[in-house]
């Protein structure tokens, strides 16, 4: 999962109306960063503006994931729709490709990129992995608590080195901190991003859009082939499958960097995204009523990539034009900064509560009080982790700018 950070920034030299600011040029070898609040890549006559609204937007994606996980503790009447909260990780993968490309700097050394990616994600990941061990593992797991697993050194070692995402065995894939499988996927993205960036940095609008179309087409073709030829087509590991979303984000950022600025109203992008999620849910629940429902379901990840990519692009384009944005408000930017910690810790908190209390009760809207309570505890924990662990350790390990 990508995360925002606005630390270690140089003072801005000019500011676009309504934007987050335009920074001074960094020294040679400045890091490529997923930080949507970091200053952007160099451009003619200056630098591209920051796109801080994506920080606030990422909070809502993390909250959507939280809503899905909360159905395991306090189910709501719309629990069937909330299962699409898992799609928040697809949003994070598209966003990761987008902001890495948006903030990429020519001349960045690969080892510098890797060191700063490690500093950004690993210290907090490892700490939350240790915390999760005491919630999700026992030498002798209690009966009736399926989320608590027997201790497995192999699974824990694979999780510690972010290799568990390469297994399709759920015990391994969701081993350690169950949310951490996405970090295993992100680590794969980081491994090959510098080479993709060098190969594509001269592309313009058409090249970026061709990447977007090509990866969606390949992804859909694979999903359909896997369904129709189950014995002939191998099941690929998650990091490879989710590369469609990551590369799609890269293509969008290339197009935006190259000057493509369609004026898409953000309200319309939210409407399309929300409507698309509803259509996915409805077609899955009533497949005979929607033409192409089966194919849509099989290609769900690619459909979600299109929806979230459209939303990310619309929000980023508005920031570049200097449009007003509630997503850049201080509370949402702060929540966006804490969203990485929130993502890693909320399930651990939720299942710790479930172990000692059990399921909150029958399905009903009264369970919203549980949502509010666990949300407040999770946000407070994420602030503490960001303030005293994530932020200071990242600054220490990143090295000089």
PyMOL commands that set and color helices and strands:
alter all, ss='L'
color gray80, all
select helices_A, chain A and resi 53-70+79-102+110-136+153-160+164-166+170-173+178-200+205-228+238-241+243-257+266-285+293-298+300-321+326-328+330-357+365-398
alter helices_A, ss='H'
color red, helices_A
select strands_A, chain A and resi 12-14+22-23+42-43+46-47+137-138+149-150
alter strands_A, ss='S'
color yellow, strands_A
deselect
rebuild
show_as cartoon
